[in-house]
Amino acid sequence: MSTTMKAIRVHHFGGPEVLRYETVPVPELRSGEVLVRAHAIGVNPPDWYLRDGYAHQELPPDVRPVITLPAIPGSDVSGVVAAVASDVADIAVGDEVFGMIRFPSFGDSAAYAEYVAAPVTDLARKPAGIDHLHAAAAPMSGLTAWQFLLELGHETPNPLQPQEHRPVPLAGATVMVNGAAGGVGHIAVQLAKSRGAHVIAVASGRHADFLRELGADEVIDYTERTPEDTVAGLDLVLDTVGGPATGRFLRTLRPGGALFPVFPGFSDAAEAAARGATVSMTQVRSNGAQLAELARVLDDGTVRIALDSTFGLDEARAAHERAERGHLRGKIALSVLG
């Protein structure tokens, strides 16, 4: 195996133009790690947060990882195990795996590369029924939806609020997903539906058929109707857009209902208290065991991953430019090897 590889690196913060396709050393394995020959890489919001130095994100300082430049962005990978550390026993060379690597921390082996050194605990076996591009697009978005809606899966203190995030029962609940056609949103629609919820999807009208195919019971076209003035009595709103405007969804909840913003910015605590609403969020964390559970529902077709677009590793700049244009249907992925 070669001692060098191709990777995308950031030498200084900025726009998509700072992403450089370079030759770098193949990472060395540490205890508990495996070396993954990447076939595909998922593209996620934290990738462009890192790229621009978190210049435009409302993230608390203690939530931002320390980045030493030059840095390789990325966390989501799908590929084949090329080597294993001597203390790794349950994954072998040749196994197909996928995972979200080291998130929310940051290491010197990240995903925009031909080879990724990954903690074995962050990986699961790739679902046999989907290809590497779809598998690479799944981990961060899938684990975010899973940890918000189904099971937190860890006891790490929550950096975004004093209390631990607690999912609410979905069976028989009426759940609205804002940003339903996006990466987290389209998976959340499917997970909530699979757990017995009545699902209302909020997206632009051009995504209506797509969302109904995924199982949404109702679709609200936000370009024609404001969802906060359209529905009421909801048990849960998962707002995958979040930000300062997320408080508008409080009026859609039944007394005692819950609002889960995926991104920080909520500032209407007094109104939430007056309405008896629970507002809660968490930060997604790598979790190989949960990823194995997600793999099962990906493999049996309960959940499917939609790809908005795909690019080569050397086209990472174009992938970020596509992301900046917004209005994604599903995920963006980078193809690395066949």
URUR-V875898 format. One line per field, one symbol per residue. phi: phi as a letter, one per 40 degrees, with the letter a starting at -180 (. if undefined). psi: psi as a letter, one per 20 degrees, with the letter a starting at -180 (. if undefined). burial: b if it has 24 or more other ideal C-beta (glycine too) atoms within 12 Angstrom, else e. A space follows every 50 residues. Layout:
BEGIN
phi->???
psi->???
burial->???
END
This chain:
BEGIN
phi->.ccbacacbbcacicdcccbcbcbcccccbdgbbcbccbabcbbddcccc dcgfcbbcbddcccccbbccbcchbcababcbabccccbcbbdgccbaab cgcccabcbbccacbbcbdcccbaccdccbccccccccdccccccccccb acgabcdccbaccccbcbdbcgcbbbbcgcccdcccccdccccccgccbb bbacdccdcdcccchccabbcccbbcccbbbagccabbbccggccccccd ccccdgcbbbccbchcabcccccccgccbaaabcbdacccccccdccccc gcbbbcbcabacdcbddccccccccgfcbgbbbbcbaf
psi->qqirrqrpqphqqbahiioporprqpqqqrpjqqppophqpqpqgighgg hjkkhkpmpqhiipqpppqqqprqhpqpbpphqqqhjphiprpiqprqro pjpjapajnaimrhqpopphiiqrppphiqrhghghihgggghggghghg pgjrjpqoiiqhqppoqqphoiqoppopkhiaggghggggggghjjqopp pprqhijggghhhijphqppoiihpphijhqrkqhppooigbahihihih iiqrpjrqpnphqripklhgggghikqppqrrpqqpnhghhhghhghhhj jhpqppogqqrrhikhghghhghhialqncrpqppgo.
burial->eeeebbbbbbeeeeebebbbbeebebbebeeebbbbbbbbbbbbbbbbbb bbbeeeeebeeebebebeeebbbbbbbbbbbbbbeeebeebeeebbbbbb bbbbbbbbbbbbbbbbbbbbbbbbbbbeebbbbbbbbbbbbbbbbbbbbb bbbbeeebebeeeebebbebeebbbbbbbbbbbbbbbbbbbbbbbebbbb bbbbeebbebbeebbbbbbbebeeeebbeebeebbbbbbbbbbeebbbbb bbbbeebbbbbbbbebeeeeebeebebbbbbbbbbbbbbbbbbbbbbbbe ebbbbbbbbbbbbebbbbbbebbeeeebbbbbbbbbbe
END
